[in-house]
Amino acid sequence: MRESDLLKHVYAFNRALPDHVAIPPGDDMGALALGDQTVLITVDQVADGVHVQLGNTPLKLVARKAITRNLSDVAAMAARPLGAVVAAALPRRFTEAQAKELFDSMRATAEAYQCPLIGGDISMWDHPLLLTVTVFAEPAGIGPILRSGAQPGDAVFVSGQLGGAWQKDGGGAHLHFEPRINLARKIAEHAGDALHSMIDLSDGLASDLSHICEQSHAAAEIHLADLPARLPGRDGPQHALFDGEDYELCFTIAPDAADNLPTEIDGVTLTKVGHMLGEADRPVESRLWLRLPDGTRQPLTKTGWEHHA
């Protein structure tokens, strides 16, 4: 089973949702309209053996990732976190000290981002650790910024460095990343209405930019030579394209605003890596295209990694 195929099945029922669903499945967060207020909601899991390797990873870093990968969704909407609930399925072999360390670390991480834990559930089972975190947020005076607003001619930008976030032993930048909550709001404040779409990079640039293309009914071109690769050497750009777990931002912005966008905000680089294609430049056989250093262009058929693959 492919995760993308299952999601298409889920999205097919969006039109049947009631009117108070302000943002249906298909974006980084869903939203409910409650009178004149909007509450944004996201849920994510951290599963031992999938998102972390518990045998090689300190519990405090497992706890941190469980909170911060949800907060990365909040950043993608340029929103403000309000609170979180956690459902934890703990292995029966866990000691009381381990359980307390896990929850204390989750609470400390959540509070550091003004996202207090307000409830949850605990169970024990004969399987690896599974943490399910739900975060509630609100629009921060701008947005929320959706995946569906990209327009032809928009410049495509990413924050930070991409690729190589997951090391062979399970360590790496995916355990230490900073959710770009403040950065996203500053980009939104700087660009205003010229910021058309945004997503966080959890599954790889190629995969996640393709989600913007699908939701915006558009296509995009990535310039291989411009990718801010974390890993050195010839394969660095390939890792930047296809590795997951970066948790940086990818956003599209109108060309005029792109020319005035700072190359760095609060020490985080912002790099133009491509542009959205207009109808005349949009080949029908692919939504995502790669411009090679020699000037040729080819369709991107590999779009990153999937948790179910």
N, C-alpha and C positions, 0 to 999 in steps of 0.2 A: 504493500500500500504506500502510495506517495502522499505526503502531507498536502501538497498543492492540489491534488485531485479531491481529497476530502474537504478542503476549504472551499473549493468551487461548489461542492454539494451544499455546504452550509450557506454560502452567499446566495444561492438560488432562492432562498426563502425570505430574503431581506424585504421584498415588496409586500409581504404579508404582515410585517411587524406593525404594531400600533403607532399612532401619531406621536406619542410622547418619546419614542426612540429617536433621538436627534441625530445620532451617528450610529449606523448599523454595523454589523460585522464586516471587516474588510480594511479597517484602518488600525493605527497603533493603539487606540483606545475607542471603546464605545462610549455613548453618552445618552443620558436621560434628561429630558426637559421637565423640570419641576417648577411650575409656575413661570416666574421670570428668571429662574436660576437654571444653570446647566451643570450636571455632575458627570464628570468623565470617569470611566472605570476601565481598568486593565487587570488581567490575571496572567501569571506566568509560573512555570515550575522550574525547580532545580532538582534533577534526579541524579543520584549517584550512579556513575557509569555512563551517563549521557552528557550532562552539563558540567560535572566535576568528577574528579577521581579522589574519593574520600581517603583512600589509603595513603595518598601522597599529598594531601591538602589539609592544612590546619582548619579546624572547625570554624574559627572566626572568619576565615576567608570564604568558606562555604556559605556561612550566614550572610556575609556581606554581599555576595553575588545574588543570593535569593532576593534581597531587597533592591539592589542597584539595577538589576536587569529590568525590573518593573519600572523603576524611576527613569530609565532610559526611554521607555514608552511615553512617560510624562513629558520628557524633554522634546520628543518628536512632535508633540502637539503644541509646544511652547506654552505649556500649562504650569500650574502651581500645585504641588502635592498637598493633600489634606490629611490623609491617614491611611492605614493599612490593616488588613486582617491576614492571619497566617493559619493554614491547615498543615499540620506536620504528621507524617507517617514515619515513626521512628523504628529502626530495627530493634528487635527484642534484646539484642546484645548490648544496646546502649546503656551506659551507667547513668546514675542520677547526675553525676558531675558533668558528663558529656552533654546531657540534655539541658542542664542549666547554662553551660557555656554557650551552647547553640542559641538559646533564646535570649540570653543576655547580649550576645553579639548582634543578633538581629535587631533587638530593641535599640541598642546603641547606634547602629548604622541608620535605622529609620529616624531616630531623633536628630541625628546630625544633619539630615536633609529636611527637617521640619515636617516629618511624615510619621507621627506617632502610631504605634501599634495599639489598636482599639479592640481587638478580639481575635477569635480563631478557634481552632479545634486540634486536639492531640489524639493520636491513636498509636498502637504498637502493632507491628506485623513482622512476618518472617521473610522480609524482602529488604532491598537496599533503601537507604534514606530517600524520602521524597518530601520536598517542601513546596507548597502551593501558596503563593502570595497574591492577594488582591489589593490593588492600590486605588484610592479615590482621589480625584483632583478637580480643579476648577480652572476655567480660562483666566489667564493672568492679564486681562485688559486688552489682549491682542489674540486673535484667533478664536478657537483652536485652528492650527494649521493642519490641513488634511493632505492625504496622498493624491487626491483627485483633482487638484487645481493646476497642475503643470500645463504650460501653454507653449505653442511652437515658438522657437527662438529663445526660450529661457536658457540661461546659463545653468549648468549643473555644478554644484560645489559639494565638497566634503570637508569635514573638520578633521584635524589631527592626522595620524598615520594609520595606514591600513595593512592588514595581512600579518600572519605570524603570531596571532594573539594566543594561540593554543600550542603549547609545547608537547613533546612526545610523552612526558611524564605527567601530563595533566596540569602543569603549572603554566605561567605566562600572564600576559596583560589582561586576559579575560577575567582574572581574579582581582585585578587592581584598578580597573578603569574608573574614570570619573563620569557619572551621569551628567550629560551636558545641559542640565536644567537652566542654569544661569546664562550659559552661552546662547541657547536657543532663544531665550527671551530678548537678549541683547541684539541678536541677528534680526528678530522680528521688529524690535523697536527701531533699529537702524533702517530696515528695508520698508517697513510699513506694508501697504497693499501690494508692493512689488514682490513680496515673498509669496510664491504661489503654491508650493507644496513642500512637504518635508517627511522624512522617515528616519528611524534609527537603523544602524547597520548591524544587525544581529546575525544574518545569514550570508553575508558577503555582499559587496557592492553590486555585482552583476545581478544577483537574485533580488536584492531589495530595490534597486532602481527599476527592475522589471515590474515590481509591484506598483510603483508610481506610474509607469507607462500603462499598465493594465487599468488602473483606477482612473487615469486621466484620458484613456482612449488615445494614447499618443505613442511616439517612439523616441528613442534617444541614441545619441552617439557618444561613446567614451573615447577619449584620446589616451592611448596606452602610455605614451611618453610623459604624460602629465600626472600620472598617479603618484600620490605620496606614499611610497612603499616603506614599511617598517623594516623589512628584511633587505639586506644588501644583495648585490649581484644580479645576474641576468634574470633569475626567476622571481625577483622581488615584485615586479608589476603583476605577474600572474597570481601570486599570493594575495596581493592587494585587491585583485578582482574577485577571487573566488573563495578565499578563506572566510570563515564566519567569526562571530564573537568579538568584533571590534567595538561595537556600541558607540560609534561615532555618529555624527549627523550627515545625512545627504539631503540637500535641498535644491530647489529650482527657483530662480529669481530672474525678473525681467532684465534684459540686456543693459539698459541705462543704469539701473540700480546696481547691477553687477560691476560696472566700471567704477562705482564709488564705494564698493564694499571694501573694508580694510582687509589686508592680507593676514591679519592676526588680531584676535580679541582675547584679552586676559591671558596672553601667552599661548593660546591655541591657534594654530595656523588654519586658514581657510583657503582651500585650493580649488581652482576651477578645473574640472576634469572632463568637461564635455558640454553638450547642449541638446535641447529638445528639438526634434525635427518637425518641420512643416510638411504639409501634404505633398508638395513637389519633391521633397527630399526623403520621403518616407517609403522605402521599399516594402512591398506587401508581405514578403516572406519572413520578416523578423521585426520585433519591436525594439530590439537592442542590437546596436552595431558598434564595432570596434575599429577605430582609426589607428592604423599601424604607423610606426615612425617613418616608413617609406612613402606615406601618403595614401596607400591603398586602404580599402574598407572591406570588412568581412562581417557576416552575421555572427552574433554570439549565441551558440547553441548550448553551452554549459552555463548554468546560472547559479552556481554555488552549491552549498551542501544542505541537506535536509535531515532533521532529527529522526525522521521515520525511515530514511533510506538505508 
